Amino acid sequence: MEEIRDNLVARIAEAGREGWLGEVEGLRVSLAGAEDKLAQINRRPRNGAAVDLCRRSGNSALATIL
């Protein structure tokens, strides 16, 4: 999940350099979702409890990964 977050940050920077403002906005939404999932993972009890990584709305490509 951290690798996904890092990739999104790099893609946002690239889109910003290229002037792809719509892409920047979409990637920021995806980044917020990835950061939310990381926060959930970090908050979970250490007893092996599962975290639901399936997103049913938002960016469909990222929803498959998350």
C-alpha positions in Angstrom: 0.0 0.0 0.0 2.9 2.3 0.7 4.3 1.6 -2.8 0.9 2.6 -4.3 0.9 5.8 -2.3 4.4 6.6 -3.4 3.5 5.9 -7.0 0.5 8.2 -6.8 2.7 11.0 -5.4 5.1 10.6 -8.3 2.2 10.6 -10.8 0.7 13.7 -9.3 4.1 15.5 -9.7 4.4 14.3 -13.3 0.8 15.4 -14.1 1.5 18.8 -12.5 4.7 19.3 -14.6 2.8 18.4 -17.8 -0.2 20.6 -17.0 -2.7 17.8 -16.8 -4.9 19.5 -14.2 -7.8 17.0 -14.5 -5.4 14.1 -14.0 -3.9 15.8 -10.9 -7.3 16.1 -9.3 -8.2 12.5 -10.0 -4.9 11.3 -8.6 -5.3 13.4 -5.5 -8.6 11.7 -4.8 -6.9 8.3 -5.3 -4.1 9.4 -3.0 -6.5 10.4 -0.3 -8.0 6.9 -0.5 -4.6 5.2 -0.3 -3.6 7.3 2.7 -6.9 6.5 4.4 -6.3 2.7 3.9 -2.8 3.1 5.3 -4.2 4.9 8.3 -6.7 2.0 8.8 -3.9 -0.5 8.5 -1.8 1.3 11.1 -4.8 1.6 13.5 -5.8 -2.0 13.3 -5.3 -4.3 16.3 -2.1 -6.3 16.1 -4.1 -9.5 16.6 -4.4 -10.2 12.9 -7.7 -8.5 12.4 -8.5 -7.9 8.7 -8.9 -4.5 7.0 -11.3 -4.2 4.1 -9.3 -3.0 1.2 -12.1 -3.1 -1.4 -13.3 0.3 -2.5 -16.6 0.3 -4.3 -16.6 4.0 -5.5 -14.1 6.4 -6.9 -11.3 5.6 -9.3 -12.1 2.2 -10.8 -8.5 1.4 -11.6 -7.5 2.0 -8.0 -10.6 0.3 -6.6 -9.2 -2.9 -8.1 -5.9 -2.5 -6.3 -7.4 -1.3 -3.0 
